[in-house]
Amino acid sequence: MKKLFLVVLALSLPALAQDNPNFSGTWELQVAKSEFGPLPAPESQVSVIDHKEPKLQIKVTSKTAQGEQTSTRNLTTDGEENTNQVANNTWKSKTHWEEKVLITESSFEIQGNKIRIKDRWTLAGDGKSYTSDRELASDMGEAQQKLVFAKK
């Protein structure tokens, strides 16, 4: 009986480790399906995500009226603070799981203006899209966005 229990436990451990969604892949922002609030929408955005729990690397290429910009952020999903350089700004972020939702809270400054972003990433059941519900707060006010991404 003890042997059977150990076999069942050993077989179930990989399933337990995969409980959280994996966001790896190349993702294209669906501009028409997204909501940007008072902020301008980019012309296009592609995110390449390498997710090997607890590490998460996100390379984002955005095209706006000001041109194309690429940035890379390295995060960990263990709630520890991560520091990244994004567009000449130092971002401090903490990322953790709340059930199947990945939460990242970031803060940085632009020209003395403190900005805070909270992203709630939810992967669709079929794994072909994800949504980031985003809250932005700064000294100039608050905004909400809903960003929809499709897997390429």
Secondary structure as a PSIPRED ss2 file (coil, helix, strand):
# PSIPRED VFORMAT (PSIPRED V4.0)

   1 M C   1.000  0.000  0.000
   2 K H   0.000  1.000  0.000
   3 K H   0.000  1.000  0.000
   4 L H   0.000  1.000  0.000
   5 F H   0.000  1.000  0.000
   6 L H   0.000  1.000  0.000
   7 V H   0.000  1.000  0.000
   8 V H   0.000  1.000  0.000
   9 L H   0.000  1.000  0.000
  10 A H   0.000  1.000  0.000
  11 L H   0.000  1.000  0.000
  12 S H   0.000  1.000  0.000
  13 L H   0.000  1.000  0.000
  14 P H   0.000  1.000  0.000
  15 A H   0.000  1.000  0.000
  16 L H   0.000  1.000  0.000
  17 A H   0.000  1.000  0.000
  18 Q C   1.000  0.000  0.000
  19 D C   1.000  0.000  0.000
  20 N C   1.000  0.000  0.000
  21 P C   1.000  0.000  0.000
  22 N C   1.000  0.000  0.000
  23 F C   1.000  0.000  0.000
  24 S C   1.000  0.000  0.000
  25 G E   0.000  0.000  1.000
  26 T E   0.000  0.000  1.000
  27 W E   0.000  0.000  1.000
  28 E E   0.000  0.000  1.000
  29 L E   0.000  0.000  1.000
  30 Q C   1.000  0.000  0.000
  31 V H   0.000  1.000  0.000
  32 A H   0.000  1.000  0.000
  33 K H   0.000  1.000  0.000
  34 S C   1.000  0.000  0.000
  35 E E   0.000  0.000  1.000
  36 F C   1.000  0.000  0.000
  37 G C   1.000  0.000  0.000
  38 P C   1.000  0.000  0.000
  39 L C   1.000  0.000  0.000
  40 P C   1.000  0.000  0.000
  41 A C   1.000  0.000  0.000
  42 P C   1.000  0.000  0.000
  43 E C   1.000  0.000  0.000
  44 S E   0.000  0.000  1.000
  45 Q E   0.000  0.000  1.000
  46 V E   0.000  0.000  1.000
  47 S E   0.000  0.000  1.000
  48 V E   0.000  0.000  1.000
  49 I E   0.000  0.000  1.000
  50 D E   0.000  0.000  1.000
  51 H E   0.000  0.000  1.000
  52 K E   0.000  0.000  1.000
  53 E C   1.000  0.000  0.000
  54 P C   1.000  0.000  0.000
  55 K E   0.000  0.000  1.000
  56 L E   0.000  0.000  1.000
  57 Q E   0.000  0.000  1.000
  58 I E   0.000  0.000  1.000
  59 K E   0.000  0.000  1.000
  60 V E   0.000  0.000  1.000
  61 T E   0.000  0.000  1.000
  62 S E   0.000  0.000  1.000
  63 K E   0.000  0.000  1.000
  64 T E   0.000  0.000  1.000
  65 A C   1.000  0.000  0.000
  66 Q C   1.000  0.000  0.000
  67 G E   0.000  0.000  1.000
  68 E E   0.000  0.000  1.000
  69 Q E   0.000  0.000  1.000
  70 T E   0.000  0.000  1.000
  71 S E   0.000  0.000  1.000
  72 T E   0.000  0.000  1.000
  73 R E   0.000  0.000  1.000
  74 N E   0.000  0.000  1.000
  75 L E   0.000  0.000  1.000
  76 T E   0.000  0.000  1.000
  77 T C   1.000  0.000  0.000
  78 D C   1.000  0.000  0.000
  79 G C   1.000  0.000  0.000
  80 E C   1.000  0.000  0.000
  81 E E   0.000  0.000  1.000
  82 N E   0.000  0.000  1.000
  83 T E   0.000  0.000  1.000
  84 N E   0.000  0.000  1.000
  85 Q E   0.000  0.000  1.000
  86 V E   0.000  0.000  1.000
  87 A C   1.000  0.000  0.000
  88 N C   1.000  0.000  0.000
  89 N E   0.000  0.000  1.000
  90 T E   0.000  0.000  1.000
  91 W E   0.000  0.000  1.000
  92 K E   0.000  0.000  1.000
  93 S E   0.000  0.000  1.000
  94 K E   0.000  0.000  1.000
  95 T E   0.000  0.000  1.000
  96 H E   0.000  0.000  1.000
  97 W E   0.000  0.000  1.000
  98 E E   0.000  0.000  1.000
  99 E C   1.000  0.000  0.000
 100 K C   1.000  0.000  0.000
 101 V E   0.000  0.000  1.000
 102 L E   0.000  0.000  1.000
 103 I E   0.000  0.000  1.000
 104 T E   0.000  0.000  1.000
 105 E E   0.000  0.000  1.000
 106 S E   0.000  0.000  1.000
 107 S E   0.000  0.000  1.000
 108 F E   0.000  0.000  1.000
 109 E E   0.000  0.000  1.000
 110 I E   0.000  0.000  1.000
 111 Q C   1.000  0.000  0.000
 112 G C   1.000  0.000  0.000
 113 N E   0.000  0.000  1.000
 114 K E   0.000  0.000  1.000
 115 I E   0.000  0.000  1.000
 116 R E   0.000  0.000  1.000
 117 I E   0.000  0.000  1.000
 118 K E   0.000  0.000  1.000
 119 D E   0.000  0.000  1.000
 120 R E   0.000  0.000  1.000
 121 W E   0.000  0.000  1.000
 122 T E   0.000  0.000  1.000
 123 L E   0.000  0.000  1.000
 124 A C   1.000  0.000  0.000
 125 G C   1.000  0.000  0.000
 126 D C   1.000  0.000  0.000
 127 G C   1.000  0.000  0.000
 128 K C   1.000  0.000  0.000
 129 S E   0.000  0.000  1.000
 130 Y E   0.000  0.000  1.000
 131 T E   0.000  0.000  1.000
 132 S E   0.000  0.000  1.000
 133 D E   0.000  0.000  1.000
 134 R E   0.000  0.000  1.000
 135 E E   0.000  0.000  1.000
 136 L E   0.000  0.000  1.000
 137 A E   0.000  0.000  1.000
 138 S E   0.000  0.000  1.000
 139 D C   1.000  0.000  0.000
 140 M C   1.000  0.000  0.000
 141 G E   0.000  0.000  1.000
 142 E E   0.000  0.000  1.000
 143 A E   0.000  0.000  1.000
 144 Q E   0.000  0.000  1.000
 145 Q E   0.000  0.000  1.000
 146 K E   0.000  0.000  1.000
 147 L E   0.000  0.000  1.000
 148 V E   0.000  0.000  1.000
 149 F E   0.000  0.000  1.000
 150 A E   0.000  0.000  1.000
 151 K E   0.000  0.000  1.000
 152 K C   1.000  0.000  0.000
